[in-house]
């Protein structure tokens, strides 16, 4: 079985794919390890991949799971994998989707295309009703892939998957087969078309039409729902998890945004919950770098933000400090 897209081909994994899969896994070993369970050394052998493919074929025959490889249409090179796992029939008709993409090809739209193709296959050929996905909240790129593919956010699952030896929270997303609705259930269908997160969303962002658009990547107006709990973070700085501070401004910006993500994570929140961000820097920003990491951080509509240059911060080694207000 294969599905032909605009730039890629998605096909069921076969024994002949073992060498290509091994090359993909070895080439991206450290990169993939951030998002998966600990793997034994035998996994990174040809026999390990052959065993894996045999298991995938058995799951497919028993309608328990499906594993696909992603190939570039022009060269046939294997650049990634998509998996449909935990297929459940009867009254659920659902499964989970997961995927890995060669680091070299990240950010180019290949995985969004692949997920769309596999979702269409799952709905049309497998007659599934619902597909779920779980993504670590800091993995904004993966969340954007799923949102672009039609998934919606549903909430945070606390410490539900052991990743790289540690239990991690995951943002749950899902997509429904809109053609698989009960007859006469138009009201339910209308409700299902609204992302479930909207019911619990405490923060919304808007660009008023009465004033000029923002001159940078921020939102003019933020609204907080009645009854929301306000969280105020102390100014976050660029220390890494071991307390070390990079000498360069870009390194400190990256660490600071990562620290903010971790604090949000502790409260089962994402960047969507941010009300306002204030940034103070003692050096001129590398705006190309800042815009890139800022977009990765917020992953969609940017929050309200104030940016200012100051002569100095409390500690001489600090070059940036970022204050966050959030709501839940």
One Martini backbone bead per residue (centre of mass of N, CA, C, O) as a GRO file, in nm:
protein
  328
    1UNK     BB    1   0.095   0.036   0.023
    2UNK     BB    2   0.032   0.366  -0.128
    3UNK     BB    3   0.083   0.728  -0.099
    4UNK     BB    4   0.044   1.010  -0.308
    5UNK     BB    5   0.187   1.314  -0.309
    6UNK     BB    6   0.344   1.603  -0.385
    7UNK     BB    7   0.648   1.520  -0.229
    8UNK     BB    8   0.541   1.236  -0.128
    9UNK     BB    9   0.563   0.899   0.007
   10UNK     BB   10   0.333   0.670   0.157
   11UNK     BB   11   0.422   0.354   0.314
   12UNK     BB   12   0.431   0.047   0.392
   13UNK     BB   13   0.624  -0.139   0.567
   14UNK     BB   14   0.922  -0.325   0.474
   15UNK     BB   15   1.188  -0.529   0.460
   16UNK     BB   16   1.341  -0.343   0.241
   17UNK     BB   17   1.356  -0.092   0.466
   18UNK     BB   18   1.576  -0.153   0.682
   19UNK     BB   19   1.827   0.013   0.593
   20UNK     BB   20   1.686   0.290   0.587
   21UNK     BB   21   1.596   0.289   0.884
   22UNK     BB   22   1.872   0.259   1.010
   23UNK     BB   23   1.990   0.520   0.898
   24UNK     BB   24   1.781   0.708   1.027
   25UNK     BB   25   1.829   0.625   1.328
   26UNK     BB   26   2.134   0.679   1.345
   27UNK     BB   27   2.134   0.977   1.239
   28UNK     BB   28   1.889   1.042   1.482
   29UNK     BB   29   1.937   0.942   1.771
   30UNK     BB   30   1.945   1.198   1.955
   31UNK     BB   31   1.691   1.338   1.847
   32UNK     BB   32   1.476   1.108   1.900
   33UNK     BB   33   1.531   1.062   2.215
   34UNK     BB   34   1.353   1.314   2.311
   35UNK     BB   35   1.064   1.138   2.209
   36UNK     BB   36   1.147   0.860   2.351
   37UNK     BB   37   1.223   0.574   2.452
   38UNK     BB   38   1.437   0.362   2.554
   39UNK     BB   39   1.704   0.208   2.368
   40UNK     BB   40   1.849  -0.053   2.249
   41UNK     BB   41   2.121  -0.151   2.071
   42UNK     BB   42   1.963  -0.353   1.882
   43UNK     BB   43   1.798  -0.136   1.729
   44UNK     BB   44   2.091  -0.044   1.585
   45UNK     BB   45   2.021  -0.279   1.378
   46UNK     BB   46   1.926  -0.473   1.126
   47UNK     BB   47   1.776  -0.682   1.300
   48UNK     BB   48   1.612  -0.478   1.461
   49UNK     BB   49   1.450  -0.375   1.211
   50UNK     BB   50   1.335  -0.646   1.119
   51UNK     BB   51   1.178  -0.699   1.379
   52UNK     BB   52   1.008  -0.445   1.364
   53UNK     BB   53   0.869  -0.507   1.093
   54UNK     BB   54   0.741  -0.773   1.174
   55UNK     BB   55   0.564  -0.651   1.396
   56UNK     BB   56   0.412  -0.453   1.209
   57UNK     BB   57   0.286  -0.671   1.025
   58UNK     BB   58   0.126  -0.814   1.248
   59UNK     BB   59  -0.045  -0.573   1.336
   60UNK     BB   60  -0.180  -0.527   1.061
   61UNK     BB   61  -0.316  -0.809   1.029
   62UNK     BB   62  -0.471  -0.744   1.326
   63UNK     BB   63  -0.561  -0.443   1.352
   64UNK     BB   64  -0.340  -0.274   1.569
   65UNK     BB   65  -0.137  -0.152   1.343
   66UNK     BB   66   0.061   0.113   1.163
   67UNK     BB   67   0.344   0.137   0.937
   68UNK     BB   68   0.524   0.414   0.795
   69UNK     BB   69   0.693   0.551   0.523
   70UNK     BB   70   0.891   0.832   0.413
   71UNK     BB   71   0.920   0.958   0.080
   72UNK     BB   72   1.077   1.098  -0.163
   73UNK     BB   73   0.959   1.150  -0.475
   74UNK     BB   74   1.238   1.213  -0.640
   75UNK     BB   75   1.439   0.980  -0.472
   76UNK     BB   76   1.330   0.768  -0.233
   77UNK     BB   77   1.397   0.876   0.035
   78UNK     BB   78   1.413   0.812   0.369
   79UNK     BB   79   1.266   1.057   0.626
   80UNK     BB   80   1.035   0.875   0.774
   81UNK     BB   81   0.763   0.823   1.021
   82UNK     BB   82   0.439   0.655   1.063
   83UNK     BB   83   0.202   0.586   1.336
   84UNK     BB   84  -0.053   0.347   1.410
   85UNK     BB   85  -0.188   0.302   1.734
   86UNK     BB   86  -0.404   0.146   1.927
   87UNK     BB   87  -0.627  -0.011   1.790
   88UNK     BB   88  -0.985   0.042   1.827
   89UNK     BB   89  -1.288  -0.089   1.831
   90UNK     BB   90  -1.613  -0.081   1.827
   91UNK     BB   91  -1.706   0.204   2.022
   92UNK     BB   92  -1.437   0.371   1.920
   93UNK     BB   93  -1.263   0.386   1.662
   94UNK     BB   94  -0.938   0.411   1.737
   95UNK     BB   95  -0.622   0.608   1.765
   96UNK     BB   96  -0.274   0.662   1.735
   97UNK     BB   97  -0.028   0.913   1.654
   98UNK     BB   98   0.304   0.894   1.511
   99UNK     BB   99   0.642   1.053   1.465
  100UNK     BB  100   0.931   1.082   1.235
  101UNK     BB  101   1.195   1.322   1.139
  102UNK     BB  102   1.441   1.420   0.978
  103UNK     BB  103   1.621   1.684   1.077
  104UNK     BB  104   1.689   1.796   0.786
  105UNK     BB  105   1.346   1.819   0.727
  106UNK     BB  106   1.265   2.023   0.910
  107UNK     BB  107   1.033   2.284   0.842
  108UNK     BB  108   0.902   2.183   0.528
  109UNK     BB  109   0.610   2.011   0.542
  110UNK     BB  110   0.627   1.694   0.536
  111UNK     BB  111   0.466   1.604   0.791
  112UNK     BB  112   0.199   1.733   0.731
  113UNK     BB  113   0.149   1.570   0.475
  114UNK     BB  114   0.170   1.287   0.603
  115UNK     BB  115  -0.057   1.312   0.813
  116UNK     BB  116  -0.285   1.367   0.614
  117UNK     BB  117  -0.261   1.099   0.458
  118UNK     BB  118  -0.302   0.906   0.703
  119UNK     BB  119  -0.574   1.013   0.796
  120UNK     BB  120  -0.727   0.951   0.537
  121UNK     BB  121  -0.677   0.649   0.549
  122UNK     BB  122  -0.807   0.597   0.830
  123UNK     BB  123  -1.093   0.696   0.746
  124UNK     BB  124  -1.143   0.548   0.463
  125UNK     BB  125  -1.005   0.250   0.507
  126UNK     BB  126  -1.044   0.203   0.838
  127UNK     BB  127  -1.293   0.356   0.969
  128UNK     BB  128  -1.224   0.577   1.159
  129UNK     BB  129  -1.317   0.829   1.407
  130UNK     BB  130  -1.041   0.859   1.589
  131UNK     BB  131  -0.746   1.070   1.648
  132UNK     BB  132  -0.456   1.067   1.848
  133UNK     BB  133  -0.221   1.290   2.027
  134UNK     BB  134   0.114   1.331   2.177
  135UNK     BB  135   0.277   1.630   2.315
  136UNK     BB  136   0.518   1.806   2.418
  137UNK     BB  137   0.471   2.134   2.501
  138UNK     BB  138   0.763   2.232   2.380
  139UNK     BB  139   0.675   2.100   2.092
  140UNK     BB  140   0.577   2.316   1.869
  141UNK     BB  141   0.623   2.192   1.590
  142UNK     BB  142   0.434   1.943   1.633
  143UNK     BB  143   0.178   2.099   1.698
  144UNK     BB  144   0.166   2.245   1.423
  145UNK     BB  145   0.131   1.998   1.250
  146UNK     BB  146  -0.145   1.911   1.369
  147UNK     BB  147  -0.305   2.171   1.322
  148UNK     BB  148  -0.262   2.170   1.009
  149UNK     BB  149  -0.406   1.871   0.995
  150UNK     BB  150  -0.679   1.926   1.204
  151UNK     BB  151  -0.620   1.940   1.487
  152UNK     BB  152  -0.705   1.951   1.841
  153UNK     BB  153  -0.711   2.068   2.148
  154UNK     BB  154  -0.769   1.908   2.494
  155UNK     BB  155  -0.502   1.882   2.679
  156UNK     BB  156  -0.331   1.769   2.976
  157UNK     BB  157  -0.116   1.497   3.032
  158UNK     BB  158   0.007   1.365   3.321
  159UNK     BB  159   0.268   1.176   3.320
  160UNK     BB  160   0.208   0.939   3.065
  161UNK     BB  161   0.515   0.934   2.948
  162UNK     BB  162   0.814   0.768   2.889
  163UNK     BB  163   1.097   0.981   2.828
  164UNK     BB  164   1.411   0.914   2.843
  165UNK     BB  165   1.335   0.797   3.155
  166UNK     BB  166   1.086   1.010   3.180
  167UNK     BB  167   0.813   1.155   3.298
  168UNK     BB  168   0.564   1.309   3.076
  169UNK     BB  169   0.398   1.554   2.956
  170UNK     BB  170   0.094   1.596   2.740
  171UNK     BB  171  -0.042   1.710   2.458
  172UNK     BB  172  -0.367   1.678   2.356
  173UNK     BB  173  -0.480   1.555   2.038
  174UNK     BB  174  -0.748   1.575   1.779
  175UNK     BB  175  -0.943   1.385   1.530
  176UNK     BB  176  -1.232   1.377   1.326
  177UNK     BB  177  -1.471   1.195   1.147
  178UNK     BB  178  -1.710   1.380   0.985
  179UNK     BB  179  -1.843   1.130   0.815
  180UNK     BB  180  -1.889   0.980   1.116
  181UNK     BB  181  -2.212   1.035   1.164
  182UNK     BB  182  -2.501   1.053   1.296
  183UNK     BB  183  -2.805   1.064   1.210
  184UNK     BB  184  -2.929   1.379   1.314
  185UNK     BB  185  -2.639   1.490   1.457
  186UNK     BB  186  -2.587   1.808   1.415
  187UNK     BB  187  -2.528   1.924   1.695
  188UNK     BB  188  -2.282   1.749   1.760
  189UNK     BB  189  -2.119   1.826   1.512
  190UNK     BB  190  -2.090   2.125   1.582
  191UNK     BB  191  -1.939   2.081   1.849
  192UNK     BB  192  -1.697   1.912   1.726
  193UNK     BB  193  -1.585   2.161   1.549
  194UNK     BB  194  -1.495   2.254   1.828
  195UNK     BB  195  -1.249   2.304   2.015
  196UNK     BB  196  -1.215   2.189   2.335
  197UNK     BB  197  -1.036   2.420   2.459
  198UNK     BB  198  -1.241   2.658   2.456
  199UNK     BB  199  -1.394   2.594   2.723
  200UNK     BB  200  -1.097   2.649   2.895
  201UNK     BB  201  -1.023   2.920   2.793
  202UNK     BB  202  -0.852   3.214   2.942
  203UNK     BB  203  -0.698   3.311   2.674
  204UNK     BB  204  -0.716   3.594   2.449
  205UNK     BB  205  -0.638   3.723   2.116
  206UNK     BB  206  -0.611   4.062   1.968
  207UNK     BB  207  -0.663   4.278   1.673
  208UNK     BB  208  -0.743   4.581   1.643
  209UNK     BB  209  -0.895   4.791   1.390
  210UNK     BB  210  -0.839   5.094   1.520
  211UNK     BB  211  -0.537   5.012   1.470
  212UNK     BB  212  -0.240   4.946   1.403
  213UNK     BB  213  -0.041   4.717   1.348
  214UNK     BB  214   0.203   4.557   1.459
  215UNK     BB  215   0.568   4.603   1.458
  216UNK     BB  216   0.557   4.306   1.572
  217UNK     BB  217   0.562   3.991   1.755
  218UNK     BB  218   0.247   4.078   1.860
  219UNK     BB  219  -0.026   4.163   2.081
  220UNK     BB  220  -0.242   4.407   2.170
  221UNK     BB  221  -0.482   4.207   2.285
  222UNK     BB  222  -0.584   4.075   2.609
  223UNK     BB  223  -0.801   3.819   2.736
  224UNK     BB  224  -0.967   3.740   3.048
  225UNK     BB  225  -1.139   3.520   3.201
  226UNK     BB  226  -1.363   3.469   3.421
  227UNK     BB  227  -1.200   3.320   3.706
  228UNK     BB  228  -0.917   3.340   3.663
  229UNK     BB  229  -0.586   3.247   3.727
  230UNK     BB  230  -0.311   3.426   3.834
  231UNK     BB  231   0.028   3.432   3.699
  232UNK     BB  232   0.354   3.526   3.839
  233UNK     BB  233   0.671   3.572   3.722
  234UNK     BB  234   0.970   3.586   3.761
  235UNK     BB  235   1.241   3.686   3.628
  236UNK     BB  236   1.387   3.531   3.363
  237UNK     BB  237   1.683   3.346   3.292
  238UNK     BB  238   1.984   3.197   3.116
  239UNK     BB  239   1.984   2.938   3.265
  240UNK     BB  240   2.046   2.629   3.298
  241UNK     BB  241   1.987   2.327   3.462
  242UNK     BB  242   2.292   2.384   3.605
  243UNK     BB  243   2.334   2.720   3.622
  244UNK     BB  244   2.436   2.811   3.354
  245UNK     BB  245   2.577   3.095   3.166
  246UNK     BB  246   2.584   3.228   2.885
  247UNK     BB  247   2.759   3.479   2.710
  248UNK     BB  248   2.538   3.497   2.504
  249UNK     BB  249   2.237   3.623   2.414
  250UNK     BB  250   2.110   3.387   2.256
  251UNK     BB  251   2.152   3.172   2.476
  252UNK     BB  252   1.979   3.319   2.691
  253UNK     BB  253   1.715   3.326   2.539
  254UNK     BB  254   1.675   3.025   2.504
  255UNK     BB  255   1.683   2.949   2.807
  256UNK     BB  256   1.454   3.134   2.903
  257UNK     BB  257   1.228   3.007   2.733
  258UNK     BB  258   1.267   2.722   2.848
  259UNK     BB  259   1.204   2.801   3.145
  260UNK     BB  260   0.918   2.896   3.094
  261UNK     BB  261   0.813   2.629   2.985
  262UNK     BB  262   0.865   2.471   3.249
  263UNK     BB  263   0.678   2.635   3.431
  264UNK     BB  264   0.424   2.589   3.272
  265UNK     BB  265   0.436   2.283   3.289
  266UNK     BB  266   0.398   2.261   3.603
  267UNK     BB  267   0.092   2.401   3.541
  268UNK     BB  268  -0.032   2.282   3.276
  269UNK     BB  269   0.095   2.474   3.053
  270UNK     BB  270   0.112   2.706   2.789
  271UNK     BB  271   0.164   2.973   2.578
  272UNK     BB  272  -0.152   3.025   2.559
  273UNK     BB  273  -0.153   3.141   2.878
  274UNK     BB  274  -0.036   3.407   2.805
  275UNK     BB  275  -0.063   3.753   2.869
  276UNK     BB  276   0.244   3.864   2.938
  277UNK     BB  277   0.554   4.012   2.809
  278UNK     BB  278   0.877   4.108   2.947
  279UNK     BB  279   1.172   4.264   2.799
  280UNK     BB  280   1.520   4.271   2.900
  281UNK     BB  281   1.810   4.434   2.753
  282UNK     BB  282   2.177   4.508   2.705
  283UNK     BB  283   2.151   4.420   2.402
  284UNK     BB  284   2.134   4.387   2.082
  285UNK     BB  285   1.934   4.230   1.883
  286UNK     BB  286   1.894   3.929   1.704
  287UNK     BB  287   1.622   3.925   1.515
  288UNK     BB  288   1.633   3.663   1.356
  289UNK     BB  289   1.666   3.483   1.602
  290UNK     BB  290   1.431   3.578   1.775
  291UNK     BB  291   1.198   3.516   1.577
  292UNK     BB  292   1.249   3.211   1.571
  293UNK     BB  293   1.224   3.143   1.883
  294UNK     BB  294   0.954   3.285   1.927
  295UNK     BB  295   0.784   3.108   1.739
  296UNK     BB  296   0.849   2.842   1.879
  297UNK     BB  297   0.727   2.925   2.152
  298UNK     BB  298   0.422   3.014   2.063
  299UNK     BB  299   0.306   2.867   1.784
  300UNK     BB  300   0.132   3.141   1.687
  301UNK     BB  301  -0.014   3.361   1.866
  302UNK     BB  302   0.118   3.622   1.998
  303UNK     BB  303   0.182   3.781   2.269
  304UNK     BB  304   0.202   4.017   2.471
  305UNK     BB  305   0.462   4.283   2.438
  306UNK     BB  306   0.768   4.406   2.595
  307UNK     BB  307   1.056   4.594   2.475
  308UNK     BB  308   1.380   4.662   2.639
  309UNK     BB  309   1.649   4.875   2.700
  310UNK     BB  310   1.919   4.841   2.936
  311UNK     BB  311   2.207   4.903   3.110
  312UNK     BB  312   2.124   4.687   3.347
  313UNK     BB  313   2.147   4.414   3.556
  314UNK     BB  314   2.189   4.263   3.858
  315UNK     BB  315   2.381   4.081   3.686
  316UNK     BB  316   2.650   4.109   3.479
  317UNK     BB  317   2.596   3.831   3.307
  318UNK     BB  318   2.332   3.953   3.228
  319UNK     BB  319   2.131   4.010   2.909
  320UNK     BB  320   1.846   3.883   3.006
  321UNK     BB  321   1.492   3.945   3.091
  322UNK     BB  322   1.181   3.758   3.168
  323UNK     BB  323   0.843   3.839   3.204
  324UNK     BB  324   0.546   3.660   3.333
  325UNK     BB  325   0.200   3.633   3.244
  326UNK     BB  326  -0.071   3.421   3.358
  327UNK     BB  327  -0.353   3.187   3.290
  328UNK     BB  328  -0.620   2.936   3.446
   0.00000   0.00000   0.00000
